[in-house]
Amino acid sequence: MKNRIYTPAMVLALLAAGAQAQQAGTDHRFTDRLQRLEQEQVPVQHPAPQAAGQRATLFSEDFNNGLAGNNGVGAWTVAGPNGNVWRYTHTGPNGAYSPTPASLIIASATAANGFVIFNSDSANTNWGVTPPAEVTNSVALTGSLVSPVLDLSATPAVEVRFSQRFRFCCATSTGGPGHFLEVSTDGGATWPTRYSVEDGLGNNTDSGTRDLGINIAPAIAANPANVRFRFTQDGTNGITHYHWQVDDVQVNTLPDHELIMLYGYTAQFGGGVEYGTVPQSQMPSSINVGSAIYNYGGNAQTNVSLTVSLKNASNTEVGSLTIPVGTIASGDTAHPDGQLTVPANMPLGTYTADFTMTSDDIAQDQHPDNNTAKRYLAVSQDLYCLDAMAVIPAAQQSNTRAGTTSFADNTVDVRLLNYFEVHQEQAFTGVQVQLATQTQPGSYFIAAVYDTADVYIGTPLSSPLVESDVRIITQGDMNSGRKPSVAFLNPITLPVGAYYVSANMYQENGKNMFIIDDLTVPQPGSASMLWLPVDDPSNRHIYGNGNAWAVRLSSSPSVGVQELPNLEGVSIFPSPTNGPLEVRMDTPGKTTVEVFNALGKLVNTTRFNGTSTKVDLTGNSAGIYTVRVSDGARYNVQRIALN
């Protein structure tokens, strides 16, 4: 489930200066209320090193004999307050939230022989009822699976490699990740080194089966003769569910030379935010570029450098930058970073940034196919996009969606907000969104622009700088690219500064709306935000996403041109009102008027036959109300303000 990295806004306010928040989890109480979001499998953002065909395997465990071991060295043991939750199994995870264990079994090479599992779901299930149910008060669990002692003094340059599959809930924002490979060099008396094995995934995401290798050479250099390693779920951050499966554990010698480029980035304005498309008027004279280069080999790499080449759609280089890195020790990661100069008044079009690296021993690199990276960006006339769906090749994209049935009790006014920086004062006219195919005509949204201070406060988010009228989704929208747009009530000139642009989604008469969430490029947690009208008892309303909603800001004068709503000729006034409303129709007929408050609750229903009626909202709380006028086959939706 995609909701893994929603982060409370007050935490994100502290990160707004640009620190990345990719590992942040979500508030436990909040996550318990989330419904499942359907999604495609999320690819690994930072690929695990490939296994080398000619390297020596020093230790191998397929768990054919359970915890007794099938490795020629000794048995595995369990430790920690909940160590006994680690079990040997053939059947996979089970429990109140794992109703179909067979579909969740790890797809490791020797899964048929059995594997080990930390089954948090089962431990927090009441098995005395039918069907089994979650216990009244689920508890966070901590436990370790510990290897036998290994003497690696003859070959200390090693990796631990294993297959795993996990899903967890619900890590808090302050606790960080909760699944680790830990290493000891004193036979298990102390465990000074730990490596997170979650690879950026967070709450409620099924990782699928993954092969992961971790270079432990730096951790054991002091005493490689007395090594133990263990798999630890650390529940201090609130993890209560679901499972962690491990199989096919190996200790292998490292290749002599293996540099890996984990990723490259092109942040137009720094701060880690990577926009897919930036208007020509907002493009700076240089962009922040950089990379993460990991030395997975046993030897230090010397004279390492990173080169970034920016090319236009014709593959002509328009800018380049070489950044000296120097020496990277085995097991270390370097983060070269610099400013790449781009053409003045950068021409419209799409661009590709190619990242390459060199070193004294690059010709001997074990896997040269992981020595490069790419990023894609575009310069437009009038569209400003955080998502990169228009520029990243389709085969490389990974998308999910969020909408009016994605979050428990939240079907109206679900707000998806993106962060935009304005570096040259400019007038903007409206918003475009990219709909998911599951959207149903009849649902609708309202666009708004907010000051960043209002967003970080988080509630009630009731002071937009500008809003649009209601934009009803039509079948024509679904047939012609699913990219509806809406104009602001008046164009807004935004001074230099930072803003959030929102699409506020509404379910209408059971019809739902979904906007695509671009997962392909990780973003800082504050770049893309979620606001919910109905929330948990902690009264938090806004959370960080960590990806990019397809909610785009536009300066096009034609933005918002669309089909008219189905039922035309409807007037509702006055707005604002102290209570009395009048509804007028151009065409007489039998008509129903329904009024909903900001939480989607029906507060008034009036029926009439003719061309006008009066509605009285006196006694209702002040705020924004949605008025739906229908003749039984067609409808019109408008909003009014009640003082």
N, C-alpha and C positions, 0 to 999 in steps of 0.2 A: 504494500500500500504506500502510495506516494507521500503520505503525510509525515514521513520520517524526519524532516528537518524544519518543521515549523517551530519558531523560536519566539518567546515573548518579546514584545517590542521594547520594553525597558532595558532588556539586555542588549538589543540591537542599537538602541540609542548610544550606548557606550562604544559600539563598534562602528558608528557612522563615519568615523574618520578614515575608514578604508580597511580595517583589519578583516580578514576573511573569517567566516563563521561556518565553514562547511561541516564541521563535526558536531555542531550544536544539536541537541535533541529538543524535545518538546516537553511542556509541563504535563505531568502524569495525569492529573485530573482532566486536562483538556483532551489528551489523546484517547482516554477511555470513552469519550463521546463521539469520536470520529467513526463514520461509517466507511466501509471499504471503497476505495477508488480503483476502478478497473484500469489497468495500464499494460503497456508493452514491457517486456523484460528490460531493465535498465542495464546498459553495458558498463563494464568496468571503466571508470574514468582514468585510473592510473594502472595500466596493465601490469600484471604480475610477471616477473621474469620467466622466460621459457626454460624448461628443463634441457640440459645439455646431454646429447646422446653418449658422449665418451667419458663423462665424469664418473668417479668411483662412488658407489653407494656404501656407506659405512654402517648404517643402521636402517632396518626396514621393518615396519609393523603393519600387518593387514588385519589384525584383531580376529584372526580365525579361531584363536583360543580365548577370546574375550580379554578381560583384564589380566589374566595369567600371562599373556604375552606370547607372540609367535615371532620373536626377534632374535633369539639366540643369546640374549644378554640377561633379561630378567623381567619380573612382573611390573605392571603399572599399579600405582596406588592412588588413592583419593585423599584430598585434604580440604580444610576449610569448614565453616559451619554447616554447609550444605553439600559437602563433597559426595555424599551418597546419592545425590541426584544424577551423578554421572553413572550411566549404565551401559552394558553391552546389549545390543538388540539386533534383530533382523527386520523388525516391523515398522520402524520409523516413529516419528513423534505421535503422541496421542494425548487427549485431554479435551476440555470443554471447547477450546478454540482450535483443535486439530482433529476434526471429525473424520477425515479421510486420510489416515496415516500413509497408505500405500502411495498416494499421489505426491507425498512430501518427502519420500525417501531420497537420501543423497545418491547421486548417480556416479559414484566413484568406481574405479576399475574393479574393486573386489567387494562391492556392496553385498553380493550374494553370500559371502562368507561371514557377514555381520560387520558391525561398526559400532562406535561409541556415540552416546548422545547425552547432553545435559538437557533434560526434558522439563523445563520450567513450567510449561503448560500443565503437564500431568501432576506435578507437585502442588500446583495451586488449583486442583480440581477436586470437587466433592464427588467421589465415586460411589457414594451410598444412595444417590438418587438417580432416577431414570427420566430423561437422559442425563448423563453426568453434567454438572454445572460448576461454574467458577465458585470457589469458596467465598464466603462473605467478605472477608478481608484478605485479599491477596498480599503475599509478602515478597519482598525483594530477596533474591537468592544469590549466594556467593559460594563457589566451589571450584576445586582444581583437580585436574587429572594429571598425575605426575609420572614422568618417564623413569626408567631405571638409570643408574649412574653410568655415564659413558666416559671412557678415557680417550680423548681426542688429541693428545699431546703430539702424536706423530703427524697429524693432519689438521691443524687448527683452523685453516681457512675453509669453513663449511657453511652450508645453509641447512635450515630445517624446512622441508617441503611437505605439504599435506593437502588433502582434499577436504573441503568443508561445505556445509550448507547451513544457513542460519536465518532466523527471523526473531526480532526482539521487540518488546514493548515494556515499559515506556521510559526510556532514559530521559532524565531531566536535562535542562539546558546547562546547568552548572556542573553536572557529573561527567559530561563527556562520554566517550565510548566505553563499552563495558566488557568487551571480549578481547583477550590478550594471549599472546605467546610470551611466557616469562622464562628467564634464563638464570640459572645459578651456577657458580663455579666453586661452591664449597659443599657439594653434595646435597643441597637443598636446605641448608641452615638459614641462608638468606637468599632473597630474590631481588637483586638490585636493578635488573634490566627487564623492561616489558615493551612489547610491540603490539600496537593495535592491529587487529586482523580484519577490521570491518570495511576497509577500503572506501571510506566516505559514505557508505550506506547508513541509514538511520532507522528510526522507529517504523515498525510495521511493513518493512520491505523484505520480501523473500529474496534472498541473494541468489537463488539457484545454486547449482554445484559449481564450485570454483577451485582451481588449483593455485595455491599460493606458496611462494618461496620467500624465506626471510634469511638474510645474511646475518648470522650471529657471530661472525669472526671477531668483530670489535668487542663484543660482550664477553668472550671467553679467553681473550688474549692473555689475561693475567694468570690463569690457571686452567688450561684446557684438559688437565688430567682428571678433573673431578666435576664433570658437567652433568647437570640435569636440566630438563626443560619441562614446562607444564602448560596446559591449556586452562585458562582461568576465566570464568565469568565473574565479574566484580559487580555485585548488586548494590553497592553503596550509592549508585546513581539512580536507583529506583526500578531496575529491570525485574519484572515479575513473570513475563511470558516471552517467547514461546518455546524455542528449541535451538540447540547448536549441535550439529552432527559433524563428526571428524572421522576420517579413514585414511588409509594408505600413507602413513607417516614415514618419512625418510630423512636421514642425515646424509647429505652428499657433499663431496668436495666442490669447491667453487671453481669456475673457469678462471684462468689467469687474468684475462682482460674481458670485461663486459660493462660498457657504459650504456645506460638507458636514459633516453629523454622521456621523462614522465609526462610532460605536457609543455606547451608554449602558450603565451597569452598576448593579446593585443588590447590593452585597456586605453581607450582614446583619451580619457582624462585622468588616468591613474586611479588609485583606490580599489583596484581589482574588478571594477565593473566593466564588462565587455559588451558593448552595444553591437547588435547585428547590423543596424543601419543608422547612420547619423546624417541629418540634413547638411547640405553643403555650407549653409550659413553658420553652422555650429562646429564645423571641423577645426581642430587646432592645427598649429604648424608642425607639431610633432606628437607622436603617440607613445605611450609607455609599453614596452615590449620586454619579455623575459621568458625564463624557462626554469624547469627543475631538472637537473642532471644527476643521476644516481649512479654511483660506482658499485656495481654488484659483483665485480671481479675480486679475486684475491690480492691483486697487486694495486698499488697506488697508480693513478693516472696523472701524467704530467703534461704541462703546456696545453691544458684543455681550453678551448674557446668556443663561443656560440656565435653563429652568424644568422641574422634575420634578413630575409630578402622579401620585399613587398612588391608584388607584380599585379598589373591590371588584367582585365579580361583577355587581352591579346598576348598575355604572358611576357609583357615588357616590364622590366624592373623599373620601378619608380622611386625606390628608396631602399637603402640597406644599412645595416649596422653590425659590426663585429665587436663582441664583448669578451675581453680576456678573462679567463676563469682561474688559470693556474693549476695547482695540484689538488686532486680529490682523493682522499684516502679511501681505502676499502671500507664499504659500508656507509660512507658519508654521502650527503646530497648537497650540491651547490645550487644557488639560486641567482644566476646572472640576471641583471636588470638594467635597462637603459632607456633613452629617449631616441626614437627613430624619426628623423625629419621626413615629412611628407610634402608633396608638391603644394605650392601656394594655390589657394582657391581650388582645392583638390577636385578634379573632374568627376562628374557623375559616373557611376558604374560600380561593378563588383571587383574586389581585390582579394588576393590570396597571400598570406604571410607564410613563407617556408622557413622552418627552423632546422638548421643543421649544426653539427658540432665536429670538432677535430681534436686530436690529442697526439702525443708522440707514438702511441701504440694503437691508433684507431684502425690501422690495417689488420691488426690481429684480433679485433673485436669478435667475440663469440657469435653475436647476433646483430649484424649491421642493420637489419630491418627495423630495429627499434631505436635507431640513432637520429630519427627525424620526427618532426611534428608539423602540423598545419593549423592555421586559423583563417577564418573567412570573415570579411566585412564588406559593407557597401556604403556609398555616398549617394544620397537621394536629393531630389528637388524639394520635397515637402514632407516626407514620412520619417518619423523618429521611432526606432524599434529597439527594445531590449532583446527580444528574441531574435534568433538568426535563421528562422525557417526559410526566408527568401534567398539566403546566400549559401548555406551549408548544403552540400550534395545530399539528396534524399536518402541515399543508402547509409549515410553516416548519422542521420538524425535519430533521436530518441525522444518521443513525446508521450505525454499522458494528458489528463484533462482534470478540470475542477468545475463544479457547477452547483446547481440548486438541489441536488440530492446527495452531494458528496459529504456533507457534515450533518450529524444528527441534530434535528430540531431547527435547521437553518435552510429554509426554502425560499426566502425572500430577502433582498438586500444583502446578498453575499458579495463582498467587495474584493476585487483583485486589483492590487495597486502596483505600479511600476515607478521606479525612481528615474527622473530625467534631470540632467544638468543643462542649464541655459547659460551659454558663455557670451552670446551676443543677444541683446534685447530683440524679441521677435513676437509677432502676432501669431497665435495659433487658433485654429477654427473648429477643431473637433477631434474625434477619436475613432479609430478603426480597431476591430477585434477579429481574431481568427477563431471560428467556431469549430468544435468537434462534431463529428458526424452524428452523434447521439442527440444533438440539439433538436428540439421540436418547435415547429412554427407555432406562434402564439405566445411563447415566452418573450421576455423583453429585458432591456437593460437601460440604464441611465449612466452617462459619462460625467465625470467630475474631475476637477483639479484641486489639490489640497497643498497647503504649506507643509513643509516637512515637520515643523514643530507640532502641528495638530496630529500628525500620524504617530509620532513617537509618544505623545500623551496617550493615544490608543483608544480613548472613549470620551465623548460619544462620536467623535469625528463628524461633527454637525455644522462645520463652518467652511464649506467649499468656496474657493475663489471664483469658480464658475461651474455651472452645471449645464447639461443638455436637457432637452425634452425627452419623453419616453421614446425609445426605439424598439418597435415590435419586430420580432423575427418573422419573416415571411417564407413561404415555400420558394419564392424567387431567390432569396438569399441562399438557401440550401442548394439550389440548382446551379448557382453561378459563382462558385468558389468559396462560399461560406465566409466572406469577409465584409460583413455589414459595417457601415460607419454611421456616425451621428454628429450633427453640428452642435456646438455649444449654443446656448440661447443668444449669446453675443460673442463675437471673437474676443479673445483676451490677449493683451500684450503682456508678456511675462518679462520682467526685468532680469538682469543677470542674477542667478541664484539656482537653487535646487527645489524640485517640486515632485509630488506624487500625482500620477494620473490613474484614475480608477474607472473600472467598469463594474457597476453595481447591478447584479443579476437578480431577476425575479422569476419565480415559478408563477404561471398564470393558468388557472383552471386545470391543474394537473400537467401542464406542459412545461418541460424543463429546458434549461439553457446550460451549455458547457463551453468553456473556453479552453483552448489548448495550452498546456504548460510545456515549454521547451526545456527538456532535461539535458540537452547535448553539451552545453557549456556551463559548468558550475559557476554560480555568481555569489558574491557576498550575501549574507543573510538579509541585509537591509535593502538590497536592490529590488526585491520582489516581495510583496507583503500580502497577507490575507487578513481581512477584517470580517468578523462574524457578529451579527446582531444578538444572537442568543448564545451565551457562553457559560463557562463553569462558575462555581461559587467564588472563585478567586477574583472574579470580575475583570479578567483579562479578555480583551476583544481582538487584539491584533498580534499577528505572528509573522515571522520571517519565513520565506519559502526556500531560498537557496538556488532557485532556478529562474526561469523567465516566463511570465505569463505573456500570451500573445495579445497584449493591450498596447496600442500604439498611438502616439500623439501625431496630429497632422496639422499642417499649415495650408493645405489645399483649399482654394475657395469653393471647390465643388464637393467637399466632404459632406456627407449626410444626405445626398440626393438619393431618394428611395421611393418605393411604392407608398401610397397613402395607406393608413390603417383601413381595415376592412369596412368599418362603419364610419361613414363620413358625415360631416355636418353637425358635429356635437360641440356644444359650448358649455363650459362649466365655470361659474363665477359667483362671488368674487374670490380672489386668492391674493393675499391672505384673507381669512374670514374669522370672525369671532364665534361662528357657529352656523348661521344660515348659509345655504348654498342653493343656487338655482341651476338646473340642468335643462338645456334647450336643444331641440332637434330640428333640423331643416325639414325632415320628412316625418309626418305623424305615423304612429304605430304603437304596438305593445312593446314596452321597454322595461328592462330591469336595471336598477342602479345599485351597485355594491360598493361599499367603502371599507378599505382595509387600513389598519394602522401600520406603523413602521415594522412591526414584527410579523405582519401577514395575517393578523387576526381580523375577522370580519366584524365590524362594529355597527354597520347599518345596512339594511336592505330596503329599497323602495321600488314599487312597481307602479307604472302608470300607462295610460293609453291616450296618446295625443302628442303634443309637441313640447311640453314643458312640465316640470315638477319641481317641488322644493324639498330639500333635505336639510335636517337640522342636526348638527354635530355638537351642539351645546352639551357640556358635561364631560366631553372627552378631553384627554390630555393634549396640551399643545404639542405640535410637531407636524411632520409631513405625512400626509395620507394619500393613498392611491384610490382613485375612483374608476370603477369599471362599468361602462355602459354597454348593454347588449340587447339586441332584438331577438335573441334566441339562436341566430345563425352567424351573426357578425358581431363585432365588438369594437370598442374604442377605449383606450386607457389613458388617463391623465393624472397628474399629481396636483395637490393643493396644499397650502399651508394653513394650519389652524393656530390662531393666537391664544 
